[in-house]
Amino acid sequence: MKDERASRWLRHAGLAMALLQQPLTARGHHNSTGMGPVYDGLIHFLTSPEDLIAALAVALLVGLRGVDFGRRALWVLATAWLSGCLVGLTASATNASAVLPAFWFLLLGGLVALDTRLSPRATTALAAIVGVMHGYFDAAGLGLSAAAIGATLGVVCAVFVLIALAAAFVVWLQARWARIAVRVAGSWMAASGLLMMGWALRAA
């Protein structure tokens, strides 16, 4: 009986591995959702961990600092992301190194984990740099077209909503254990960045 179960489990595992190894269609930039370019951009942001986690880390960082920091970062990050996208639309496609998102994971996650008390000016500059760089790589190679601009607006709207909701939620947290949980989330981001950095440097 045990041998039969083991054999059945091995067959199922082998089938699963075979399915996972089948090649899938690879697409650059925004996948089409069939709902228009704005939704394409929104889905692209939500399915791009390098963008999603970087924006979320900024939201957690400013949320720990309070309402004023959150409001400032809300507009600065979204505007900077839009600016980076507009510049990227005029640029040719580029392959960003995996070291760059790993660096942002490590830096931003570390700042959240340490509950770093940056000045308003430093926080604004950090949000602007994150927005411009990620926006540029999001839009590079798309070209100036109505669809590309629509996708860019979708990405920026997603960034704006994420920052607004996540930062407001963290600001609302008052219990010490809840704020510690936010810092733990930052430490996970930093640890992920460290692992990514190691793999990227090893593959280089």
ZAZA-988702 format. One record per residue: residue in one letter; y, x, z of N, C-alpha, C in turn. Coordinates in steps of 0.2 Angstrom, whole numbers, padded with zeros to 4 digits, always signed. Atoms other than C-alpha are relative to their C-alpha. Example, Ala and Ser with C-alpha at 12.3 -4.5 7.8 and 13.67 -1.06 7.14 Angstrom:
<sites>
A-0006+0004+0000-0022+0062+0039+0006+0004+0000;S-0006-0004-0001-0005+0068+0036+0005-0004+0003;
</sites>
This chain:
<sites>
M-0006+0004+0000+0000+0000+0000+0006+0004+0000;K-0006-0004-0001+0012+0014+0005+0001+0004-0007;D+0000-0003+0006+0007+0023-0011+0003-0004-0006;E-0003+0005+0005+0011+0008-0022+0008-0001+0001;R-0007+0001-0002+0028+0006-0013+0004+0006-0003;A-0003-0006+0002+0032+0024-0016+0000+0001-0007;S+0000-0001+0007+0027+0024-0034+0005-0005-0003;R-0005+0005+0003+0038+0008-0037+0007+0003+0001;W-0007-0002-0002+0053+0016-0028+0001+0006-0005;L-0002-0006+0004+0051+0032-0039+0001-0003-0007;R-0001+0003+0007+0050+0021-0055+0007-0003+0000;H-0007+0003+0000+0066+0012-0050+0005+0006+0001;A-0005-0005-0001+0075+0028-0045+0000+0004-0007;G+0000-0003+0007+0070+0036-0062+0004-0004-0005;L-0004+0004+0004+0077+0021-0071+0007+0000+0001;A-0007-0001-0002+0093+0022-0061+0003+0006-0003;M-0002-0006+0002+0095+0040-0065+0001+0000-0008;A-0001+0000+0008+0092+0037-0084+0006-0004-0002;L-0006+0004+0001+0105+0024-0084+0006+0003+0001;L-0006-0003-0002+0118+0034-0075+0001+0006-0005;Q-0001-0006+0005+0115+0049-0088+0002-0002-0007;Q-0002+0002+0007+0119+0038-0103+0007+0001-0001;P-0007-0001+0001+0135+0043-0111+0004-0006-0001;L-0005+0005+0001+0150+0032-0110+0006+0001-0004;T-0006-0001+0005+0165+0030-0121+0006+0002+0005;A-0005-0003-0004+0179+0041-0114+0007-0001-0004;R-0006+0001+0003+0197+0036-0117+0006+0003+0004;G-0006-0003-0004+0213+0045-0113+0005-0005+0001;H-0006+0004-0002+0228+0037-0104-0003-0007+0002;H+0001+0007-0002+0228+0018-0103-0006-0004-0003;N+0006+0004+0003+0212+0007-0105+0003-0007-0002;S-0003+0006+0002+0216-0009-0114-0004-0006+0004;T+0003+0005-0004+0213-0024-0102+0000-0007-0004;G-0001+0006+0004+0217-0037-0116+0005-0005+0002;M-0005+0004-0003+0231-0044-0106+0007+0002-0001;G-0006-0003+0002+0245-0034-0113+0001+0007+0003;P-0002-0006-0002+0253-0017-0111+0002+0001+0008;V-0003+0000-0007+0261-0021-0094-0006+0000+0005;Y+0006+0000-0004+0244-0025-0086-0004+0006-0001;D+0004-0006+0002+0236-0010-0095+0003+0006+0005;G-0003-0005-0004+0248+0001-0086-0001-0001+0008;L+0002+0002-0007+0245-0008-0069-0007+0002+0002;I+0007-0002-0002+0227-0006-0070-0002+0008-0001;H+0001-0007+0001+0228+0012-0076+0002+0003+0007;F-0002-0003-0006+0238+0016-0060-0005-0001+0006;L+0005+0001-0005+0225+0007-0049-0006+0003+0000;T+0006-0004+0001+0211+0016-0056+0000+0007-0001;S-0001-0007+0000+0218+0033-0056+0001+0003+0007;P-0001-0002-0007+0215+0041-0039+0005+0005+0001;E-0005-0006-0001+0226+0056-0042+0007-0003+0001;D-0006+0004+0000+0241+0043-0044+0000-0004+0006;L+0000+0005-0005+0236+0030-0032+0000+0003+0007;I+0000-0003-0007+0232+0041-0017+0007+0004+0001;A-0007-0004-0001+0248+0052-0020+0005-0005+0002;A-0005+0005-0002+0259+0036-0019-0002-0003+0007;L+0002+0003-0007+0249+0029-0004+0002+0005+0005;A-0001-0005-0005+0251+0046+0005+0008+0000+0002;V-0007+0000-0001+0270+0045+0002+0002-0006+0005;A-0001+0006-0004+0270+0027+0009-0002+0001+0007;L+0002-0001-0007+0260+0032+0024+0005+0004+0004;L-0005-0005-0003+0272+0047+0028+0006-0004+0002;V-0007+0004-0002+0288+0036+0027-0001-0005+0004;G+0001+0005-0005+0280+0022+0036+0000+0002+0007;L+0000-0003-0007+0277+0033+0051+0007+0002+0002;R-0006-0002-0002+0295+0038+0051+0005-0006+0001;G-0004+0006-0002+0302+0020+0051+0003-0003-0006;V-0002+0004+0005+0311+0007+0041+0005+0003-0005;D-0005-0004+0004+0326+0018+0034-0004+0004-0005;F+0003-0005+0004+0314+0031+0027-0004-0004-0005;G+0004+0004+0005+0303+0017+0019+0004-0003-0005;R-0004+0003+0005+0317+0009+0010+0003+0005-0005;R-0003-0005+0004+0324+0025+0004-0006+0002-0005;A+0005-0003+0004+0307+0031-0003-0002-0006-0005;L+0002+0005+0004+0303+0014-0010+0004+0000-0007;W-0004-0001+0006+0318+0016-0023-0001+0007-0003;V+0000-0006+0003+0317+0034-0025-0006+0002-0004;L+0006-0002+0003+0299+0036-0029-0001-0004-0006;A+0000+0004+0006+0299+0021-0041+0004+0002-0006;T-0004-0002+0005+0314+0027-0050-0002+0007-0003;A+0002-0006+0002+0308+0045-0051-0006+0000-0004;W+0006+0001+0004+0291+0039-0058+0002-0003-0007;L-0002+0003+0006+0300+0029-0071+0004+0006-0004;S-0003-0005+0004+0311+0044-0076-0005+0005-0002;G+0006-0004+0003+0295+0055-0077-0003-0003-0006;C+0003+0004+0006+0287+0042-0088+0004+0001-0006;L-0004+0000+0006+0302+0041-0100+0000+0007-0003;V+0000-0007+0003+0302+0060-0102-0007+0001-0003;G+0007-0001+0003+0283+0060-0104-0001-0003-0007;L+0001+0004+0006+0284+0047-0118+0002+0005-0006;T-0002-0004+0006+0293+0060-0129-0003+0007+0000;A+0004-0006+0000+0281+0074-0125-0007-0001-0003;S+0007+0000+0003+0264+0079-0133-0005-0001+0006;A+0005+0001-0006+0248+0075-0123-0001+0007+0003;T+0001-0006-0004+0244+0088-0110-0006-0001+0005;N+0005+0001-0004+0229+0091-0100+0002+0004+0007;A-0002-0003-0006+0234+0093-0082-0006+0003+0004;S+0006-0003-0004+0224+0105-0071-0001-0004+0006;A+0002+0004-0006+0214+0097-0057+0003+0003+0006;V-0003-0004-0006+0223+0110-0045+0006-0004+0002;L-0006+0004-0002+0239+0099-0046-0001-0006+0004;P+0001+0005-0005+0232+0083-0039-0003+0002+0007;A+0003-0003-0007+0222+0093-0026+0006+0003+0004;F-0005-0002-0004+0238+0101-0021+0004-0005+0004;W-0004+0005-0003+0247+0085-0018-0004-0004+0005;F+0004+0003-0005+0232+0077-0009+0001+0005+0007;L+0000-0005-0006+0232+0093+0003+0007+0000+0003;L-0007+0000-0003+0251+0093+0005+0002-0006+0004;L-0002+0006-0002+0254+0075+0007-0004-0003+0006;G+0004+0002-0005+0239+0071+0017+0001+0004+0007;G-0001-0004-0006+0242+0086+0029+0007-0002+0003;L-0006+0002-0003+0260+0080+0032-0001-0007+0004;V+0002+0007-0003+0253+0062+0036-0004+0002+0007;A+0004-0002-0005+0240+0070+0047+0003+0003+0006;L-0004-0003-0005+0252+0080+0057+0006-0004+0002;D-0006+0004-0002+0265+0066+0058+0006+0004+0000;T-0006-0004+0001+0278+0078+0051+0006-0004+0000;R-0007+0004+0000+0296+0073+0055+0004+0004-0005;L-0004-0003+0005+0304+0078+0039+0007-0004+0000;S-0007+0003+0000+0323+0075+0037+0000-0005-0006;P-0001+0005+0006+0329+0060+0026+0001+0004-0007;R-0001-0004+0006+0334+0073+0013-0006+0003-0003;A+0006-0003+0002+0318+0082+0013-0005-0005-0003;T+0005+0005+0002+0308+0066+0012+0002-0003-0007;T-0003+0002+0007+0319+0060-0003-0002+0004-0005;A+0002-0005+0005+0316+0076-0012-0007+0000-0001;L+0007+0000+0001+0298+0075-0009-0003-0006-0004;A+0002+0006+0004+0296+0057-0016+0003+0001-0007;A-0003-0001+0007+0307+0062-0031-0005+0005-0004;I+0004-0005+0003+0296+0077-0035-0007-0003-0002;V+0006+0003+0001+0280+0067-0033+0001-0005-0006;G-0001+0005+0005+0287+0053-0044+0001+0003-0007;V-0001-0003+0006+0293+0064-0058-0006+0003-0003;M+0006-0003+0003+0278+0074-0060-0006-0004-0002;H+0006+0005+0002+0265+0060-0059+0002-0005-0006;G-0002+0004+0006+0276+0049-0071-0001+0004-0006;Y+0000-0004+0006+0277+0063-0083-0007+0001-0003;F+0007-0001+0002+0258+0066-0084-0003-0007-0002;D+0002+0007+0002+0255+0047-0085+0002-0001-0007;A-0002+0002+0006+0265+0045-0100+0000+0005-0006;A+0000-0006+0005+0263+0062-0109-0005-0002-0006;G+0004+0001+0006+0256+0059-0127+0000-0007-0002;L+0001+0007+0002+0258+0040-0127+0005-0001-0006;G-0005+0001+0006+0273+0041-0139+0005-0006+0002;L-0005+0005-0001+0288+0030-0140-0002-0006-0004;S+0002+0006+0003+0282+0013-0144+0001-0006+0005;A-0001+0006-0004+0284-0005-0137-0006+0000+0005;A+0006+0000-0004+0266-0004-0130+0000+0005+0006;A+0000-0006-0005+0269+0013-0121+0005-0002+0005;I-0005+0001-0005+0285+0007-0113-0002-0006+0004;G+0002+0005-0005+0277-0009-0107-0005+0003+0005;A+0004-0003-0004+0263+0001-0100+0003+0004+0006;T-0003-0003-0005+0275+0012-0091+0003-0004+0005;L-0003+0005-0005+0284-0003-0083-0006-0003+0004;G+0005+0002-0004+0267-0009-0077-0002+0005+0005;V+0001-0005-0005+0264+0008-0069+0005+0000+0006;V-0006+0000-0004+0281+0008-0061+0000-0006+0005;C+0001+0006-0005+0279-0010-0054-0005+0001+0005;A+0006-0001-0004+0262-0005-0047+0002+0005+0006;V-0002-0005-0005+0270+0010-0038+0005-0003+0005;F-0005+0004-0005+0285-0001-0031-0004-0004+0005;V+0004+0005-0005+0273-0014-0024-0004+0003+0005;L+0004-0004-0005+0261-0001-0016+0004+0003+0005;I-0004-0003-0005+0275+0008-0008+0003-0006+0005;A-0003+0005-0004+0283-0008-0002-0005-0003+0005;L+0005+0003-0005+0267-0016+0006-0003+0005+0005;A+0004-0005-0005+0259+0000+0013+0005+0003+0005;A-0005-0002-0004+0275+0007+0020+0002-0005+0006;A-0002+0006-0005+0280-0010+0028-0006-0001+0005;F+0006+0001-0004+0262-0011+0035+0000+0005+0006;V+0000-0006-0005+0263+0006+0044+0006-0001+0004;V-0006+0001-0004+0281+0002+0050-0002-0005+0005;W+0002+0006-0005+0274-0014+0058-0005+0002+0005;L+0004-0002-0005+0261-0004+0067+0003+0003+0006;Q-0003-0003-0006+0266-0001+0085-0005+0003+0005;A+0005-0003-0004+0250+0003+0094-0002+0007-0001;R+0002-0007+0001+0246+0021+0097-0006+0001-0004;W+0007-0001+0004+0228+0019+0091+0001-0001-0007;A-0001+0002+0007+0234+0011+0075+0004+0006-0004;R-0003-0005+0003+0246+0025+0071-0004+0007-0001;I+0005-0006+0000+0232+0038+0075-0004-0001-0006;A+0004+0001+0006+0222+0029+0062+0003+0001-0006;V-0004-0002+0006+0235+0031+0049+0000+0008-0001;R+0001-0007+0001+0235+0050+0053-0007+0002-0002;V+0007-0001+0002+0216+0050+0052-0001-0001-0008;A+0000+0001+0007+0218+0043+0034+0003+0006-0004;G-0003-0006+0003+0230+0057+0030-0004+0006+0000;S+0004-0006+0000+0218+0070+0036-0006-0001-0005;W+0006+0001+0006+0204+0062+0024+0003+0002-0006;M-0004-0002+0006+0217+0064+0010+0000+0008-0001;A-0001-0007+0000+0220+0082+0015-0007+0003-0001;A+0007-0003+0001+0201+0086+0016-0002-0001-0007;S+0002+0001+0007+0198+0078-0001+0004+0005-0005;G-0004-0005+0004+0212+0089-0008-0003+0007+0001;L+0003-0006-0001+0204+0104+0000-0006+0001-0004;L+0007+0000+0004+0187+0100-0008+0002+0000-0008;M-0002+0000+0007+0196+0096-0025+0002+0007-0002;M-0003-0007+0001+0205+0113-0024-0005+0005-0001;G+0006-0004+0000+0189+0122-0021-0004+0000-0006;W+0004+0001+0007+0180+0114-0036+0004+0002-0006;A-0004-0002+0005+0195+0117-0047+0000+0007-0001;L-0001-0007+0000+0197+0135-0043-0007+0003-0002;R+0006-0003+0002+0178+0138-0044-0002-0001-0008;A+0002+0001+0008+0177+0130-0062+0005+0004-0004;A-0004-0003+0004+0192+0140-0067-0002+0007-0003;
</sites>
